[in-house]
């Protein structure tokens, strides 16, 4: 092998390494950004789930209060109807 053949093989190898490593570096940067965004998304989702559970608990308490009022009104109406029949 002559000197120029060796030089051309080295140039081809360096070119191959550069052409492969460039996209790998870009891919690594993209994966890093994606990982960061997924962490923020997961964190936001956990906060949302906490607020949602609190909201459901509040709605359950409101529902129980309304149900108690409804039962009270129903009892009062039943008493008034019975009074009207007897009276």
PyMOL CGO cylinders between C-alpha atoms (Angstrom):
from pymol import cmd
from pymol.cgo import CYLINDER

trace = [
    CYLINDER, 0.00, 0.00, 0.00, 1.29, 3.42, -0.88, 0.3, 1, 1, 1, 1, 1, 1,
    CYLINDER, 1.29, 3.42, -0.88, 1.31, 6.51, 1.28, 0.3, 1, 1, 1, 1, 1, 1,
    CYLINDER, 1.31, 6.51, 1.28, -1.64, 8.04, -0.50, 0.3, 1, 1, 1, 1, 1, 1,
    CYLINDER, -1.64, 8.04, -0.50, -3.72, 4.92, -0.09, 0.3, 1, 1, 1, 1, 1, 1,
    CYLINDER, -3.72, 4.92, -0.09, -3.07, 4.98, 3.65, 0.3, 1, 1, 1, 1, 1, 1,
    CYLINDER, -3.07, 4.98, 3.65, -3.94, 8.70, 3.80, 0.3, 1, 1, 1, 1, 1, 1,
    CYLINDER, -3.94, 8.70, 3.80, -7.14, 8.14, 1.83, 0.3, 1, 1, 1, 1, 1, 1,
    CYLINDER, -7.14, 8.14, 1.83, -8.17, 5.23, 4.11, 0.3, 1, 1, 1, 1, 1, 1,
    CYLINDER, -8.17, 5.23, 4.11, -7.59, 7.43, 7.17, 0.3, 1, 1, 1, 1, 1, 1,
    CYLINDER, -7.59, 7.43, 7.17, -9.59, 10.29, 5.60, 0.3, 1, 1, 1, 1, 1, 1,
    CYLINDER, -9.59, 10.29, 5.60, -12.44, 7.91, 4.78, 0.3, 1, 1, 1, 1, 1, 1,
    CYLINDER, -12.44, 7.91, 4.78, -12.44, 6.52, 8.33, 0.3, 1, 1, 1, 1, 1, 1,
    CYLINDER, -12.44, 6.52, 8.33, -12.43, 10.02, 9.87, 0.3, 1, 1, 1, 1, 1, 1,
    CYLINDER, -12.43, 10.02, 9.87, -15.28, 11.02, 7.55, 0.3, 1, 1, 1, 1, 1, 1,
    CYLINDER, -15.28, 11.02, 7.55, -17.25, 7.92, 8.56, 0.3, 1, 1, 1, 1, 1, 1,
    CYLINDER, -17.25, 7.92, 8.56, -16.72, 8.63, 12.25, 0.3, 1, 1, 1, 1, 1, 1,
    CYLINDER, -16.72, 8.63, 12.25, -17.84, 12.25, 11.81, 0.3, 1, 1, 1, 1, 1, 1,
    CYLINDER, -17.84, 12.25, 11.81, -20.87, 11.30, 9.75, 0.3, 1, 1, 1, 1, 1, 1,
    CYLINDER, -20.87, 11.30, 9.75, -21.98, 8.77, 12.39, 0.3, 1, 1, 1, 1, 1, 1,
    CYLINDER, -21.98, 8.77, 12.39, -21.14, 10.81, 15.50, 0.3, 1, 1, 1, 1, 1, 1,
    CYLINDER, -21.14, 10.81, 15.50, -22.97, 13.98, 14.35, 0.3, 1, 1, 1, 1, 1, 1,
    CYLINDER, -22.97, 13.98, 14.35, -26.47, 12.42, 14.34, 0.3, 1, 1, 1, 1, 1, 1,
    CYLINDER, -26.47, 12.42, 14.34, -25.65, 10.56, 17.56, 0.3, 1, 1, 1, 1, 1, 1,
    CYLINDER, -25.65, 10.56, 17.56, -24.87, 13.85, 19.33, 0.3, 1, 1, 1, 1, 1, 1,
    CYLINDER, -24.87, 13.85, 19.33, -28.12, 15.39, 18.01, 0.3, 1, 1, 1, 1, 1, 1,
    CYLINDER, -28.12, 15.39, 18.01, -30.07, 12.31, 19.09, 0.3, 1, 1, 1, 1, 1, 1,
    CYLINDER, -30.07, 12.31, 19.09, -28.55, 12.49, 22.56, 0.3, 1, 1, 1, 1, 1, 1,
    CYLINDER, -28.55, 12.49, 22.56, -29.59, 16.16, 22.88, 0.3, 1, 1, 1, 1, 1, 1,
    CYLINDER, -29.59, 16.16, 22.88, -33.10, 15.34, 21.71, 0.3, 1, 1, 1, 1, 1, 1,
    CYLINDER, -33.10, 15.34, 21.71, -33.39, 12.46, 24.20, 0.3, 1, 1, 1, 1, 1, 1,
    CYLINDER, -33.39, 12.46, 24.20, -32.21, 14.75, 27.01, 0.3, 1, 1, 1, 1, 1, 1,
    CYLINDER, -32.21, 14.75, 27.01, -34.90, 17.34, 26.14, 0.3, 1, 1, 1, 1, 1, 1,
    CYLINDER, -34.90, 17.34, 26.14, -37.53, 14.62, 25.91, 0.3, 1, 1, 1, 1, 1, 1,
    CYLINDER, -37.53, 14.62, 25.91, -36.54, 13.21, 29.29, 0.3, 1, 1, 1, 1, 1, 1,
    CYLINDER, -36.54, 13.21, 29.29, -36.77, 16.66, 30.87, 0.3, 1, 1, 1, 1, 1, 1,
    CYLINDER, -36.77, 16.66, 30.87, -40.19, 17.31, 29.36, 0.3, 1, 1, 1, 1, 1, 1,
    CYLINDER, -40.19, 17.31, 29.36, -41.46, 13.92, 30.52, 0.3, 1, 1, 1, 1, 1, 1,
    CYLINDER, -41.46, 13.92, 30.52, -40.28, 14.65, 34.06, 0.3, 1, 1, 1, 1, 1, 1,
    CYLINDER, -40.28, 14.65, 34.06, -42.14, 17.98, 34.04, 0.3, 1, 1, 1, 1, 1, 1,
    CYLINDER, -42.14, 17.98, 34.04, -45.23, 16.28, 32.58, 0.3, 1, 1, 1, 1, 1, 1,
    CYLINDER, -45.23, 16.28, 32.58, -45.14, 13.56, 35.24, 0.3, 1, 1, 1, 1, 1, 1,
    CYLINDER, -45.14, 13.56, 35.24, -44.72, 16.14, 37.99, 0.3, 1, 1, 1, 1, 1, 1,
    CYLINDER, -44.72, 16.14, 37.99, -47.66, 18.17, 36.66, 0.3, 1, 1, 1, 1, 1, 1,
    CYLINDER, -47.66, 18.17, 36.66, -49.79, 15.03, 36.38, 0.3, 1, 1, 1, 1, 1, 1,
    CYLINDER, -49.79, 15.03, 36.38, -49.08, 14.10, 40.00, 0.3, 1, 1, 1, 1, 1, 1,
    CYLINDER, -49.08, 14.10, 40.00, -50.07, 17.60, 41.14, 0.3, 1, 1, 1, 1, 1, 1,
    CYLINDER, -50.07, 17.60, 41.14, -53.25, 17.39, 39.07, 0.3, 1, 1, 1, 1, 1, 1,
    CYLINDER, -53.25, 17.39, 39.07, -54.12, 14.01, 40.59, 0.3, 1, 1, 1, 1, 1, 1,
    CYLINDER, -54.12, 14.01, 40.59, -53.71, 15.47, 44.08, 0.3, 1, 1, 1, 1, 1, 1,
    CYLINDER, -53.71, 15.47, 44.08, -55.98, 18.41, 43.28, 0.3, 1, 1, 1, 1, 1, 1,
    CYLINDER, -55.98, 18.41, 43.28, -58.50, 16.06, 41.64, 0.3, 1, 1, 1, 1, 1, 1,
    CYLINDER, -58.50, 16.06, 41.64, -58.64, 13.81, 44.72, 0.3, 1, 1, 1, 1, 1, 1,
    CYLINDER, -58.64, 13.81, 44.72, -59.16, 16.87, 46.95, 0.3, 1, 1, 1, 1, 1, 1,
    CYLINDER, -59.16, 16.87, 46.95, -61.92, 18.10, 44.64, 0.3, 1, 1, 1, 1, 1, 1,
    CYLINDER, -61.92, 18.10, 44.64, -63.65, 14.71, 44.70, 0.3, 1, 1, 1, 1, 1, 1,
    CYLINDER, -63.65, 14.71, 44.70, -63.51, 14.69, 48.50, 0.3, 1, 1, 1, 1, 1, 1,
    CYLINDER, -63.51, 14.69, 48.50, -65.05, 18.18, 48.64, 0.3, 1, 1, 1, 1, 1, 1,
    CYLINDER, -65.05, 18.18, 48.64, -67.77, 17.17, 46.19, 0.3, 1, 1, 1, 1, 1, 1,
    CYLINDER, -67.77, 17.17, 46.19, -68.52, 14.07, 48.28, 0.3, 1, 1, 1, 1, 1, 1,
    CYLINDER, -68.52, 14.07, 48.28, -68.94, 16.22, 51.39, 0.3, 1, 1, 1, 1, 1, 1,
    CYLINDER, -68.94, 16.22, 51.39, -71.23, 18.63, 49.52, 0.3, 1, 1, 1, 1, 1, 1,
    CYLINDER, -71.23, 18.63, 49.52, -73.23, 15.70, 48.18, 0.3, 1, 1, 1, 1, 1, 1,
    CYLINDER, -73.23, 15.70, 48.18, -73.67, 14.27, 51.69, 0.3, 1, 1, 1, 1, 1, 1,
    CYLINDER, -73.67, 14.27, 51.69, -74.85, 17.67, 52.95, 0.3, 1, 1, 1, 1, 1, 1,
    CYLINDER, -74.85, 17.67, 52.95, -77.38, 17.99, 50.14, 0.3, 1, 1, 1, 1, 1, 1,
    CYLINDER, -77.38, 17.99, 50.14, -78.59, 14.43, 50.69, 0.3, 1, 1, 1, 1, 1, 1,
    CYLINDER, -78.59, 14.43, 50.69, -79.15, 15.16, 54.39, 0.3, 1, 1, 1, 1, 1, 1,
    CYLINDER, -79.15, 15.16, 54.39, -81.13, 18.31, 53.50, 0.3, 1, 1, 1, 1, 1, 1,
    CYLINDER, -81.13, 18.31, 53.50, -83.16, 16.38, 50.95, 0.3, 1, 1, 1, 1, 1, 1,
    CYLINDER, -83.16, 16.38, 50.95, -83.95, 13.65, 53.48, 0.3, 1, 1, 1, 1, 1, 1,
    CYLINDER, -83.95, 13.65, 53.48, -85.02, 16.30, 55.98, 0.3, 1, 1, 1, 1, 1, 1,
    CYLINDER, -85.02, 16.30, 55.98, -87.33, 17.96, 53.42, 0.3, 1, 1, 1, 1, 1, 1,
    CYLINDER, -87.33, 17.96, 53.42, -88.78, 14.62, 52.42, 0.3, 1, 1, 1, 1, 1, 1,
    CYLINDER, -88.78, 14.62, 52.42, -89.52, 13.79, 56.07, 0.3, 1, 1, 1, 1, 1, 1,
    CYLINDER, -89.52, 13.79, 56.07, -91.17, 17.18, 56.62, 0.3, 1, 1, 1, 1, 1, 1,
    CYLINDER, -91.17, 17.18, 56.62, -93.34, 16.76, 53.53, 0.3, 1, 1, 1, 1, 1, 1,
    CYLINDER, -93.34, 16.76, 53.53, -94.38, 13.29, 54.67, 0.3, 1, 1, 1, 1, 1, 1,
    CYLINDER, -94.38, 13.29, 54.67, -95.35, 14.69, 58.08, 0.3, 1, 1, 1, 1, 1, 1,
    CYLINDER, -95.35, 14.69, 58.08, -97.36, 17.51, 56.48, 0.3, 1, 1, 1, 1, 1, 1,
    CYLINDER, -97.36, 17.51, 56.48, -99.15, 15.08, 54.16, 0.3, 1, 1, 1, 1, 1, 1,
    CYLINDER, -99.15, 15.08, 54.16, -100.02, 12.81, 57.08, 0.3, 1, 1, 1, 1, 1, 1,
    CYLINDER, -100.02, 12.81, 57.08, -101.31, 15.81, 59.04, 0.3, 1, 1, 1, 1, 1, 1,
    CYLINDER, -101.31, 15.81, 59.04, -103.46, 16.86, 56.09, 0.3, 1, 1, 1, 1, 1, 1,
    CYLINDER, -103.46, 16.86, 56.09, -105.00, 13.38, 55.77, 0.3, 1, 1, 1, 1, 1, 1,
    CYLINDER, -105.00, 13.38, 55.77, -105.78, 13.23, 59.49, 0.3, 1, 1, 1, 1, 1, 1,
    CYLINDER, -105.78, 13.23, 59.49, -106.76, 16.82, 59.86, 0.3, 1, 1, 1, 1, 1, 1,
]
cmd.load_cgo(trace, "trace")
